Amino acid sequence: MKRILITGAAGFLGSHLCDRFINEGFHVIGMDNLITGDLKNIEHLFELKNFEFYHHDVSKFVHVPGDLDCILHFASPASPIDYLKIPIQTLKVGSLGTHNLLGLAKEKGARILIASTSEVYGDPLVHPQNEDYYGNVNAIGPRGVYDEAKRFQESITMAYHTYHGVETRIARIFNTYGPRMRLNDGRVVPAFIGQALRGEDLTVFGEGLQTRSFCYVDDLIEGIYRLLFSDYINPVNIGNPDEITIKDFAEEIIKLTGTEQKVIYKDLPVNDPLQRQPDITRAKKVLGWEPKVDRSEGMKYTLDYFKGLSPKELRKSEHRDFS
């Protein structure tokens, strides 16, 4: 049985990855410091013999006994509401954490895939964004701790591949949604759904003309799986190119939930990207991958998940940003 370490295992994407690799017959070792993760996302796995959990911060030395075939590094705050509260930890998990895991991969002879992000493109001057675009990032802006942590993460990953021969893969993940998102993570999908379910008006920043492209989590996980087992070492965009303005997306949510709220407008946050759309030509070519789940279908699954939350959980939403 192959063994895989998944960091950030109790988070949104990490928990879905644990499920996928369990189903693929792997022995899964989940690791999370639970700063933003939640054990309820993986508690259904605790009774399984081929799952184990380490409560650990990967910014500190990482030791996993026994052989390892693969590592998926998904540990990191991933929303503005998180990395604005814990900026130092965000920088450390992208730098020290990545360094520790690359060292572990080197020691174990394991293949490692790191979760990068569309944020490496910053507020892009190229649209849609392809992997050859270097980005337009404000290193000292409020979002810089996340953007630069991920850019450094990519650099050190390629350095380990070039100079140590470590088998590395880099996924640039665009906006992803689905069950197990945190209602209070500040991003637009849970924020809009939470506001609608609580009977509140939907908050749009700026004029709502900024765009996002939303990928359902099952599609994203499939792309990650294919990339891990491909022979491709350069960054690959994983996301859904179906672009929509935030204003139109708010109207979609109101229609989906059957509520009668109106849209209200507030000032646009600093350095909020005005456009976000992946060019997935590379993913189609080298992975044979493209998203399958239509946004209307994926949003229904996501709404059903949030409807299952308790009234207390629904009250915890806070809308800050759209990334």
C-alpha positions as CSV (number, residue, x, y, z in Angstrom):
1,M,0.0,0.0,0.0
2,K,1.5,3.3,-1.0
3,R,1.8,6.0,1.7
4,I,1.1,9.7,1.2
5,L,1.4,12.7,3.5
6,I,-1.2,15.4,3.1
7,T,-0.5,18.6,4.9
8,G,-3.4,20.9,5.7
9,A,-5.5,17.7,5.9
10,A,-8.3,19.2,8.0
11,G,-8.9,22.1,5.7
12,F,-11.3,22.4,2.8
13,L,-9.1,21.0,0.0
14,G,-6.9,18.9,2.2
15,S,-9.9,16.9,3.6
16,H,-11.2,16.2,0.1
17,L,-7.7,15.1,-0.9
18,C,-7.7,12.7,2.0
19,D,-11.0,11.2,0.9
20,R,-9.7,10.8,-2.7
21,F,-6.5,9.1,-1.8
22,I,-8.2,6.8,0.8
23,N,-10.6,5.8,-2.0
24,E,-7.6,5.2,-4.3
25,G,-6.2,2.6,-1.8
26,F,-3.4,4.8,-0.3
27,H,-2.3,4.8,3.4
28,V,-3.0,8.5,4.1
29,I,-1.1,10.5,6.8
30,G,-2.9,13.7,7.5
31,M,-1.1,16.6,9.1
32,D,-2.5,19.9,10.3
33,N,-1.9,22.4,13.1
34,L,-5.7,23.3,13.1
35,I,-5.2,27.0,13.0
36,T,-7.7,27.2,10.1
37,G,-8.5,23.5,9.7
38,D,-11.3,21.7,11.5
39,L,-11.2,18.1,12.6
40,K,-14.8,17.6,11.7
41,N,-13.8,17.6,8.1
42,I,-11.8,14.3,8.5
43,E,-13.4,12.7,11.6
44,H,-15.1,10.2,9.4
45,L,-11.6,8.9,8.5
46,F,-10.4,8.3,12.0
47,E,-11.8,4.8,12.3
48,L,-10.0,3.6,9.2
49,K,-6.8,1.6,9.4
50,N,-5.2,3.3,6.4
51,F,-5.6,6.8,7.9
52,E,-3.6,8.5,10.6
53,F,-3.4,12.1,11.8
54,Y,-0.5,14.2,13.1
55,H,-1.4,17.4,14.9
56,H,1.7,19.4,13.8
57,D,2.9,22.7,12.4
58,V,5.0,22.0,9.3
59,S,6.9,25.3,9.9
60,K,8.7,23.2,12.5
61,F,10.8,20.1,11.8
62,V,8.7,17.4,10.1
63,H,9.3,13.7,10.9
64,V,7.2,10.9,9.5
65,P,8.4,7.4,10.3
66,G,8.5,4.8,7.6
67,D,8.4,5.1,3.8
68,L,6.6,7.8,1.9
69,D,5.7,7.7,-1.7
70,C,4.1,11.1,-2.1
71,I,3.6,14.4,-0.3
72,L,0.8,16.9,-1.0
73,H,1.6,20.3,0.6
74,F,-1.7,22.1,1.2
75,A,-1.0,23.6,4.6
76,S,-1.5,27.4,4.5
77,P,-4.1,30.0,5.4
78,A,-5.9,30.5,2.1
79,S,-8.2,33.4,2.5
80,P,-7.6,37.1,3.2
81,I,-9.5,37.0,6.5
82,D,-6.9,34.4,7.7
83,Y,-3.7,35.7,6.3
84,L,-4.4,39.3,7.4
85,K,-4.8,38.0,11.0
86,I,-1.8,35.7,11.0
87,P,0.6,37.2,8.4
88,I,3.8,35.8,10.0
89,Q,2.4,32.2,10.1
90,T,1.4,32.6,6.5
91,L,4.9,33.5,5.4
92,K,6.4,30.8,7.5
93,V,4.3,27.9,6.2
94,G,5.0,29.0,2.7
95,S,8.8,29.3,3.3
96,L,9.9,27.2,6.3
97,G,7.1,24.7,5.9
98,T,7.8,24.2,2.2
99,H,11.6,23.9,3.0
100,N,10.9,21.2,5.6
101,L,8.6,19.2,3.4
102,L,11.0,19.4,0.4
103,G,13.7,18.1,2.7
104,L,11.4,15.3,3.8
105,A,10.7,14.4,0.2
106,K,14.4,14.4,-0.5
107,E,15.1,12.1,2.4
108,K,12.3,9.7,1.6
109,G,12.7,9.7,-2.2
110,A,9.1,10.9,-2.4
111,R,7.3,12.9,-5.1
112,I,5.9,16.2,-3.8
113,L,3.2,18.4,-5.1
114,I,2.9,21.9,-3.7
115,A,-0.4,23.9,-3.7
116,S,0.4,27.3,-5.3
117,T,-2.3,29.8,-6.2
118,S,-3.6,32.1,-8.8
119,E,-2.5,34.9,-6.4
120,V,1.1,34.5,-7.8
121,Y,-0.4,36.5,-10.7
122,G,-1.4,39.3,-8.4
123,D,-3.7,41.9,-10.0
124,P,-3.0,40.6,-13.5
125,L,-2.2,42.7,-16.6
126,V,-2.7,39.6,-18.8
127,H,-6.1,38.1,-19.3
128,P,-6.8,35.2,-19.0
129,Q,-3.7,34.2,-17.0
130,N,-1.4,31.5,-18.4
131,E,1.5,29.9,-16.6
132,D,4.1,32.0,-18.6
133,Y,2.8,35.3,-17.1
134,Y,5.1,36.5,-14.3
135,G,2.4,38.4,-12.4
136,N,1.8,41.9,-11.0
137,V,2.2,41.6,-7.3
138,N,2.5,44.3,-4.5
139,A,5.0,42.6,-2.2
140,I,4.4,45.0,0.7
141,G,0.6,45.3,0.3
142,P,-1.9,43.7,2.6
143,R,-2.1,40.6,0.4
144,G,1.7,40.4,-0.1
145,V,2.3,37.9,2.8
146,Y,0.3,35.3,0.9
147,D,1.3,36.2,-2.6
148,E,5.0,36.3,-1.9
149,A,4.9,33.2,0.3
150,K,3.5,31.2,-2.6
151,R,5.9,32.8,-5.1
152,F,8.8,31.8,-2.9
153,Q,7.3,28.3,-2.5
154,E,7.4,27.8,-6.2
155,S,11.0,29.0,-6.4
156,I,12.4,26.8,-3.7
157,T,10.4,23.8,-5.1
158,M,12.0,24.3,-8.5
159,A,15.4,24.7,-6.8
160,Y,15.0,21.3,-5.0
161,H,14.1,19.7,-8.3
162,T,17.0,21.3,-10.2
163,Y,19.7,20.8,-7.6
164,H,18.6,17.8,-5.6
165,G,16.6,15.9,-8.2
166,V,13.5,15.8,-6.1
167,E,10.4,14.9,-8.1
168,T,8.2,18.0,-7.8
169,R,4.9,19.2,-9.1
170,I,3.3,22.7,-8.8
171,A,-0.4,23.3,-9.0
172,R,-1.6,26.9,-9.4
173,I,-5.1,26.7,-7.9
174,F,-7.8,29.2,-8.9
175,N,-11.0,29.9,-6.9
176,T,-12.5,26.7,-5.7
177,Y,-15.8,26.1,-3.9
178,G,-17.8,23.3,-2.5
179,P,-18.8,21.5,0.8
180,R,-16.5,22.0,3.8
181,M,-15.7,25.6,3.0
182,R,-15.6,27.6,6.1
183,L,-18.6,30.0,6.3
184,N,-16.5,32.7,7.9
185,D,-13.4,32.5,5.7
186,G,-14.2,35.8,4.0
187,R,-14.5,34.6,0.5
188,V,-17.4,35.3,-1.8
189,V,-19.1,31.9,-2.1
190,P,-19.6,31.2,1.6
191,A,-20.2,34.9,2.3
192,F,-23.0,35.3,-0.2
193,I,-24.6,32.0,0.7
194,G,-24.4,32.8,4.4
195,Q,-25.9,36.3,3.9
196,A,-28.7,34.9,1.8
197,L,-29.5,32.1,4.3
198,R,-29.5,34.6,7.2
199,G,-31.8,37.0,5.3
200,E,-29.2,39.7,4.9
201,D,-28.4,41.9,1.9
202,L,-25.5,40.6,-0.2
203,T,-22.3,42.7,0.1
204,V,-20.5,43.5,-3.1
205,F,-17.2,45.5,-3.1
206,G,-16.6,48.2,-5.7
207,E,-19.0,48.2,-8.6
208,G,-19.0,44.4,-8.7
209,L,-17.4,44.4,-12.1
210,Q,-14.4,42.4,-10.9
211,T,-14.4,38.8,-12.2
212,R,-13.8,35.4,-10.7
213,S,-13.9,31.9,-12.2
214,F,-15.2,29.2,-9.8
215,C,-14.1,25.6,-9.9
216,Y,-16.1,22.9,-8.1
217,V,-14.0,21.0,-5.6
218,D,-14.4,17.5,-7.2
219,D,-13.0,18.9,-10.5
220,L,-10.1,20.5,-8.7
221,I,-9.2,17.3,-6.8
222,E,-9.2,15.3,-10.1
223,G,-6.8,17.9,-11.6
224,I,-4.5,17.6,-8.6
225,Y,-4.6,13.8,-8.8
226,R,-3.7,13.8,-12.5
227,L,-0.9,16.4,-12.0
228,L,0.7,14.4,-9.2
229,F,1.0,11.3,-11.3
230,S,2.0,13.1,-14.5
231,D,5.5,13.7,-15.7
232,Y,5.2,17.5,-15.9
233,I,7.3,19.6,-13.6
234,N,6.4,23.2,-14.4
235,P,3.4,25.0,-12.9
236,V,0.0,24.1,-14.1
237,N,-3.2,26.2,-13.7
238,I,-6.0,24.2,-12.2
239,G,-9.3,26.0,-12.3
240,N,-12.5,26.7,-14.2
241,P,-12.3,29.3,-17.0
242,D,-16.0,30.1,-16.8
243,E,-15.7,33.8,-15.8
244,I,-18.4,35.8,-14.1
245,T,-18.6,39.3,-12.5
246,I,-19.2,39.5,-8.8
247,K,-22.3,41.5,-9.4
248,D,-23.8,38.8,-11.6
249,F,-22.7,36.1,-9.2
250,A,-24.6,37.8,-6.4
251,E,-27.8,37.8,-8.5
252,E,-27.2,34.1,-9.2
253,I,-27.0,33.3,-5.5
254,I,-30.2,35.3,-4.8
255,K,-32.0,33.3,-7.5
256,L,-30.5,30.0,-6.3
257,T,-31.5,30.5,-2.6
258,G,-35.0,31.9,-3.5
259,T,-34.5,34.9,-1.2
260,E,-35.4,38.5,-1.8
261,Q,-32.3,40.3,-0.6
262,K,-30.9,43.2,-2.5
263,V,-27.2,43.8,-3.3
264,I,-25.4,46.6,-1.4
265,Y,-22.0,48.1,-2.4
266,K,-18.9,48.9,-0.3
267,D,-15.4,50.2,-1.2
268,L,-13.1,47.8,-3.0
269,P,-10.3,46.4,-0.8
270,V,-6.7,47.4,-1.5
271,N,-5.1,45.3,-4.2
272,D,-8.2,43.2,-4.8
273,P,-7.6,41.6,-8.2
274,L,-10.0,43.0,-10.9
275,Q,-9.8,39.9,-13.1
276,R,-9.3,36.2,-12.4
277,Q,-9.6,33.6,-15.1
278,P,-7.3,30.7,-15.7
279,D,-5.9,29.7,-19.1
280,I,-6.1,25.9,-18.8
281,T,-4.6,25.1,-22.2
282,R,-1.6,23.4,-20.4
283,A,-3.8,21.3,-18.1
284,K,-5.8,20.1,-21.1
285,K,-2.7,19.2,-23.0
286,V,-0.5,17.6,-20.4
287,L,-3.2,16.2,-18.0
288,G,-6.1,15.6,-20.3
289,W,-8.1,17.6,-17.7
290,E,-10.8,20.2,-17.7
291,P,-13.6,20.9,-15.3
292,K,-16.9,18.9,-15.7
293,V,-19.2,20.3,-13.1
294,D,-21.3,23.3,-14.2
295,R,-21.5,26.2,-11.8
296,S,-25.3,25.9,-11.4
297,E,-24.9,22.2,-10.4
298,G,-21.9,22.8,-8.1
299,M,-23.6,25.7,-6.3
300,K,-26.6,23.5,-5.6
301,Y,-24.4,20.9,-3.9
302,T,-22.7,23.7,-1.9
303,L,-25.9,25.3,-0.9
304,D,-27.2,22.0,0.4
305,Y,-24.0,21.7,2.6
306,F,-24.5,25.2,4.1
307,K,-28.2,24.5,4.7
308,G,-27.1,21.7,6.9
309,L,-25.2,24.0,9.3
310,S,-26.6,25.0,12.6
311,P,-28.1,28.5,13.2
312,K,-25.1,29.2,15.4
313,E,-22.6,28.3,12.7
314,L,-24.5,30.4,10.2
315,R,-24.1,33.5,12.4
316,K,-20.3,33.3,12.2
317,S,-19.9,34.6,8.6
318,E,-17.8,37.6,7.9
319,H,-17.3,39.0,4.4
320,R,-14.0,40.6,3.6
321,D,-12.8,39.8,0.1
322,F,-13.3,37.7,-3.0
323,S,-10.1,35.8,-3.5
